[in-house]
Amino acid sequence: MKLNPKQYEEMTKRASPPSPVWKDCLWAFFVGGAICCLGEGIRQIWLLWYDEELAGTLTSLVLILLSALLTMPGWYQKLAAKAGAGTLVPITGFANSVVSPAIEFKAEGWITGVGAKIFIIAGPVITYGVLASWVWGLLYWVMGKF
């Protein structure tokens, strides 16, 4: 069956249900906001004992831990399916992207499963993030010389 581009587009439109964009955006906004509010609440608790810098670091660690713990039974994925980018943008989304493949491949063993697959999703993000920061840092340094 050979389709021209117009026929393919029509067939795709029939097969794809319309996306509720406004509903999806509201879910992402409110869930992402709730995660950030939780983070701020945790930070305020840490500020009772520590300075701002350490409180921020500890808050990030707690949010990463909570995300990892919620990923293990599959609860974070269920929330992400409903809230979309609202769960992906905060630091919790990054933690989820690291833990998910590790859990998925745990049956293959600690070395060839968890160890080999843990950064399968987050690895490119880390790699290109470091590369981009290096390039921008170099450009910043060169611009400072002129």
DRENKOLZA-400115 format. One record per residue (C-alpha): residue in three letters; x, y, z. Coordinates in steps of 0.2 Angstrom, whole numbers, plus 5000, padded with zeros to 4 digits. Example, Ala and Ser with C-alpha at 12.3 -4.5 7.8 and 13.67 -1.06 7.14 Angstrom:
<nodes>
{ala,{5062,4978,5039}}
{ser,{5068,4995,5036}}
</nodes>
This chain:
<nodes>
{met,{5000,5000,5000}}
{lys,{5008,5016,4994}}
{leu,{5002,5032,5001}}
{asn,{5005,5050,4996}}
{pro,{5009,5063,5009}}
{lys,{4991,5070,5009}}
{gln,{4983,5052,5011}}
{tyr,{4995,5048,5025}}
{glu,{4991,5065,5034}}
{glu,{4972,5061,5033}}
{met,{4975,5043,5039}}
{thr,{4985,5050,5054}}
{lys,{4972,5063,5058}}
{arg,{4959,5049,5059}}
{ala,{4969,5038,5070}}
{ser,{4975,5051,5082}}
{pro,{4963,5057,5095}}
{pro,{4963,5076,5098}}
{ser,{4974,5081,5112}}
{pro,{4966,5091,5126}}
{val,{4980,5104,5126}}
{trp,{4972,5116,5139}}
{lys,{4969,5102,5151}}
{asp,{4986,5095,5149}}
{cys,{4994,5112,5152}}
{leu,{4984,5115,5168}}
{trp,{4989,5097,5175}}
{ala,{5007,5101,5171}}
{phe,{5006,5118,5179}}
{phe,{4998,5113,5195}}
{val,{5008,5096,5197}}
{gly,{5024,5105,5194}}
{gly,{5019,5119,5205}}
{ala,{5015,5107,5219}}
{ile,{5032,5098,5217}}
{cys,{5040,5115,5218}}
{cys,{5030,5120,5233}}
{leu,{5034,5104,5242}}
{gly,{5052,5108,5238}}
{glu,{5051,5125,5246}}
{gly,{5042,5118,5261}}
{ile,{5057,5106,5263}}
{arg,{5069,5120,5261}}
{gln,{5060,5130,5275}}
{ile,{5062,5116,5287}}
{trp,{5080,5114,5283}}
{leu,{5083,5133,5285}}
{leu,{5078,5130,5304}}
{trp,{5095,5122,5306}}
{tyr,{5106,5126,5292}}
{asp,{5111,5141,5281}}
{glu,{5103,5144,5264}}
{glu,{5116,5135,5253}}
{leu,{5116,5119,5263}}
{ala,{5097,5120,5265}}
{gly,{5096,5121,5246}}
{thr,{5107,5106,5244}}
{leu,{5098,5096,5256}}
{thr,{5082,5100,5248}}
{ser,{5088,5094,5232}}
{leu,{5094,5078,5240}}
{val,{5077,5075,5248}}
{leu,{5067,5078,5232}}
{ile,{5079,5066,5222}}
{leu,{5076,5053,5236}}
{leu,{5057,5055,5236}}
{ser,{5057,5054,5217}}
{ala,{5067,5038,5217}}
{leu,{5056,5030,5231}}
{leu,{5040,5035,5221}}
{thr,{5048,5028,5205}}
{met,{5051,5011,5212}}
{pro,{5033,5005,5214}}
{gly,{5028,5014,5198}}
{trp,{5019,5029,5206}}
{tyr,{5029,5043,5199}}
{gln,{5026,5036,5181}}
{lys,{5007,5036,5184}}
{leu,{5009,5054,5190}}
{ala,{5019,5058,5175}}
{ala,{5007,5050,5163}}
{lys,{4994,5062,5170}}
{ala,{5004,5078,5173}}
{gly,{5017,5077,5158}}
{ala,{5030,5090,5159}}
{gly,{5025,5095,5176}}
{thr,{5034,5081,5183}}
{leu,{5048,5081,5171}}
{val,{5055,5099,5173}}
{pro,{5059,5099,5192}}
{ile,{5074,5089,5198}}
{thr,{5062,5075,5202}}
{gly,{5060,5071,5184}}
{phe,{5079,5069,5182}}
{ala,{5079,5057,5196}}
{asn,{5065,5047,5189}}
{ser,{5074,5046,5172}}
{val,{5089,5039,5181}}
{val,{5080,5026,5192}}
{ser,{5067,5020,5180}}
{pro,{5079,5011,5168}}
{ala,{5089,5004,5183}}
{ile,{5073,4996,5190}}
{glu,{5067,4990,5173}}
{phe,{5084,4980,5170}}
{lys,{5086,4974,5188}}
{ala,{5082,4957,5183}}
{glu,{5097,4956,5172}}
{gly,{5108,4958,5188}}
{trp,{5117,4972,5197}}
{ile,{5132,4974,5184}}
{thr,{5124,4970,5167}}
{gly,{5107,4976,5172}}
{val,{5107,4991,5184}}
{gly,{5125,4996,5182}}
{ala,{5124,4996,5163}}
{lys,{5107,5004,5161}}
{ile,{5105,5016,5175}}
{phe,{5111,5031,5164}}
{ile,{5103,5025,5148}}
{ile,{5091,5040,5148}}
{ala,{5100,5053,5159}}
{gly,{5117,5049,5151}}
{pro,{5115,5060,5135}}
{val,{5107,5074,5146}}
{ile,{5123,5074,5157}}
{thr,{5135,5072,5142}}
{tyr,{5127,5086,5132}}
{gly,{5124,5097,5147}}
{val,{5143,5096,5151}}
{leu,{5148,5099,5133}}
{ala,{5136,5114,5131}}
{ser,{5143,5122,5148}}
{trp,{5161,5119,5142}}
{val,{5157,5127,5125}}
{trp,{5148,5142,5133}}
{gly,{5161,5144,5146}}
{leu,{5174,5144,5132}}
{leu,{5164,5157,5123}}
{tyr,{5162,5168,5138}}
{trp,{5181,5167,5142}}
{val,{5185,5172,5124}}
{met,{5172,5186,5124}}
{gly,{5180,5193,5140}}
{lys,{5197,5194,5132}}
{phe,{5190,5207,5119}}
</nodes>
